[in-house]
């Protein structure tokens, strides 16, 4: 096979890949819009149902054949902020300068991951 025809195949494959990628990008954008609205509505319903169950002092609502909605609480921790880290280190070390230096070193030593991403943009 000649080098010229191999290059043409690569260019055609590239063009086909770009067209397919664009079509998928548009499909995903449309689907994400629908999902965003559904999640928003689900959260509104969740808040209403939770408030109702709490007002009735109920934790379980039977919804049919062996199914139920259960009201539970979940706790999560917030992301660490530099100011919070410095404050905790300062409480332990009793030295603001060392606390700040240690926090800066911790942030500088974090692992950095690189991932290549393709995005569609307006020119």
Secondary structure, DSSP 8 states (H G I E B T S, - for coil): --HHHHHHHHHHHHHHHHHHHHHHHHHHHHHHHHHHHHHHHHHHHHHHHHHHHHHTT-SEEEEETTEEEE-----------HHHHHHHHHHHHS-HHHHHHHHHHHHHTS-------------
